[in-house]
Amino acid sequence: MGERLHGAHGQEALTDGLVPRLVGLERLRDRRIAQEFPGARPVVEVSAGRAGGKTVLLDALYSGYNGRVPLARADLAAPGFGESGLSGLPGGGSEPPRNASPVTQLLYLLSYKLGLRPRRFTQAPTFPRLALGLLVVTTWRPGTGAETDVAPAELRTAEARLREIIREDSPDAKRRKELLRQWFDALSTHLPTVLTVLPGMEAITQATLATARDQLLAARPDRGALRWWGERLGRFQGDDLQRLFALVRDFRRLDASRQSAEELLVAALLHDIADHYGFLRRRNRTPAPLILLDNAHTADGRHFVRVLLRAWDSLPRGAVRPVVVITRPAIDTGGLGMADIAARTPWLPAERGAPERWLLRVELGAVRPEDIMRMLGSADYPPHLPRLIARFSGGRAGCARLLADAVVERLSSGDPWQPRWLLTLPPAGDEPDRPATVGEQVLERLLPDRRLRDDLTRLAIALDDEAARRLWALVGTDEQPDAGPGHPASGRLRAVRDELDGAHWRREPWRWPSGEDQPGGPGHRNVPLVGDRALRALLLCRLAATAGEEQWTRLHRRLRSGYNRDDLPPGSVRHGVAYLHHTLALGDLDTVERALHHRFVNAPPEEWLAVVNVVCAAPHPPAGPRGAARRSTDTDCPVCAARGPADQDPLPAHRAISRLVHAVWRLSDPLAQAGTDDDFDRVESALLTLYEHNDEHDVLLAAWREWPARLRDGAQAPDLPIPRGYRP
């Protein structure tokens, strides 16, 4: 499925363009190509929102290059970095282990994976420098008393003898080598006991141990990797071996010294790779190694990338660097798009600056309806279905794939189906323990935590934080009796806010009228509580499907009461926009139309259109917009009742407002199918009638031209344009 999804997402500019040019080998063919940036290769950082296709991108790169180039992949958010049989560092203590860190764990894994021999094109690199450094910081016990004396007697004796000769100013080389051999033998025998902080890594550490042994027991160890360490540890006294074993002091301090030691370890990895790709391999255009790191947004991921970039920056000019692709779930509008990558945008790091100058940031684009058409393949689907899937997927490749597969499976079965049932389809495939509907499957992908998913479903109708708190006071006690001391209501509400503040969501502002109280805080003005349109649509549909009419009514009445600060009667025409938004969600079109008629004669037309946008973005009750909507008349409308004999008859304007609100609200239902010509004609005629009653600045005439066309293209409130008006 990964390759099929990748092909339908438009990621080829990366997977078949930029990355192959960096590697020097096409992804799916044994064809070498000229390497891009060979002496100044960047670290490629790919960003996209949650379920935006990042993992699919890495899947395509991994499957395409596996066995063809030195290749390593790790998930920085998963225990054991996603490697079967490995687990994370022991937790729960007051401080991290002294002889291991996530960086050393990851370096063990990367060097092991990169050291596996590919089937063709090149020999695998070896890592003598890194092996020496890892061996010392993770297995050597310097005898300071900080370590517990749990090692077997044989190993303790070997350590004590080696420790004694390492401290000598002029040690006997032959005796030191013999004691090193004895320590290696004891260490190899008892390695699982020593490395209890690296569970599951015995085979990997044994390979590292063998490489380090070959280096230190060589005839002239001072000429190879050991000299490299001696040159970089000049602040320590002694010869190269003594300096290497002193490295453990920095690593075990658990402060800035540890990060310096980690930078040296990563630099050792990079220098080993650069050394492997010497003159002959560069001349023969040998493909470069590829490292894929998923979820670099975690605390461990951010730390490793920071250390990696500092080590990357320290490499000499012209050194061959590996190809590194990292991903993070974030909406990064500052990154290059697919079009920029396809155009081979020139890139060079700044001459000077922070190590982050080596990052080449790329943003994955959203899937488009035409991409979704490719996912649907040859299925006989309604023409507006790709737009509907794009709406609920929010342009996320993974979500679009789930929806498209469910549709294709239903259509191929021959069972009756309508697009309005999209979210209720069973998911495609036979995966066990899957949700009952594809809508639930998509929500589970976006919000893996069940409790958080349920809390957000109840709060999604709120427009702002204050409304969410009012709503939580209503549902947080009588509907959550299982909230234990570990999940107090206030803590769960903070968890909701923290999730919604995540960088992986798109926060799209509404076209909120300027004269009203606006949702959102600094930096997110006019953004409702759930600012991601697709997530909000999914949550509102879920709430409408699970809440009865009574609960729906209770929730919206509670919310709108918070916007009635002047204690106006329910039918007043002076209510604010947020109040009218929730009134329409209750299906009370009469009140909304009277209030909009009142505003129509008292507000500038552009402000009035903004009000219509926000009000008609109201969610639809469980009975649906058709069942809830009622035709309004001029009965009890103050504007209609106040007309005089010399005034223009306001009744046509009132009826035009009724037609406009009814049509725009119905067409703004996320599950709405494509509108009919009658729907668009109704909007067009309503706006033309309203223009005849208010031709100020020709704003309504511009809306008459633009709104029907935008609605035909699938636009919905609150995104209908607010024109400034023009003269035809």
Sequence and secondary structure as in RCSB ss.txt:
>XXXX:A:sequence
MGERLHGAHGQEALTDGLVPRLVGLERLRDRRIAQEFPGARPVVEVSAGRAGGKTVLLDALYSGYNGRVPLARAD
LAAPGFGESGLSGLPGGGSEPPRNASPVTQLLYLLSYKLGLRPRRFTQAPTFPRLALGLLVVTTWRPGTGAETDV
APAELRTAEARLREIIREDSPDAKRRKELLRQWFDALSTHLPTVLTVLPGMEAITQATLATARDQLLAARPDRGA
LRWWGERLGRFQGDDLQRLFALVRDFRRLDASRQSAEELLVAALLHDIADHYGFLRRRNRTPAPLILLDNAHTAD
GRHFVRVLLRAWDSLPRGAVRPVVVITRPAIDTGGLGMADIAARTPWLPAERGAPERWLLRVELGAVRPEDIMRM
LGSADYPPHLPRLIARFSGGRAGCARLLADAVVERLSSGDPWQPRWLLTLPPAGDEPDRPATVGEQVLERLLPDR
RLRDDLTRLAIALDDEAARRLWALVGTDEQPDAGPGHPASGRLRAVRDELDGAHWRREPWRWPSGEDQPGGPGHR
NVPLVGDRALRALLLCRLAATAGEEQWTRLHRRLRSGYNRDDLPPGSVRHGVAYLHHTLALGDLDTVERALHHRF
VNAPPEEWLAVVNVVCAAPHPPAGPRGAARRSTDTDCPVCAARGPADQDPLPAHRAISRLVHAVWRLSDPLAQAG
TDDDFDRVESALLTLYEHNDEHDVLLAAWREWPARLRDGAQAPDLPIPRGYRP
>XXXX:A:secstr
 HHHHHHTTT HHIIIIIHHHHHTB SSSS B   SSTTS  EEEEEE TTSSHHHHHHHHHHHHTTTS EEEEE
TTSGGGG TT      SSSS  TT  HHHHHHHHHHHHHTS  SSSS     HHHHHHHHHHHH   SSS S S 
S HHHHHHHHHHHHHHT SS  HHHHHHHHHHHHHHHHHTHHHHTTTSTT HHHHHHHHHHHHHHHTSS GGGTH
HHHHHHH TTS SSHHHHHHHHHHHHTT SHHHHHHHHHHHHHHHHHHHHHS HHHHHTT    EEEEE TTSHH
HHHHHHHHHHHHHHS TT    EEEEEEE   TTSB HHHHHTT      SSS GGGGEEEEE     HHHHHHH
HTT    TTHHHHHHHHHTT HHHHHHHHHHHHHHHHHT    GGGGGGS  SS  TT  SSHHHHHHHHH   H
HHHHHHHHHTT SSHHHHHHHHHHHHHHS TT  TTS HHHHHHHHHHHHTSTTS        TTS   S TTST
T  SS  HHHHHHHHHHHHHHS HHHHHHHHHHHHHTT TT   TT TT  HHHHHHHHHTT HHHHHHHHHHHH
TTS HHHHHHHHHHHTT    TTHHHHH     STT HHHHT  TTS   HHHHHHHHHHHHHHHHHTSTT    
 HHHHHHHHHHHHHHHHH  GGGHHHHHHHHHHHHHHTT  TT S        
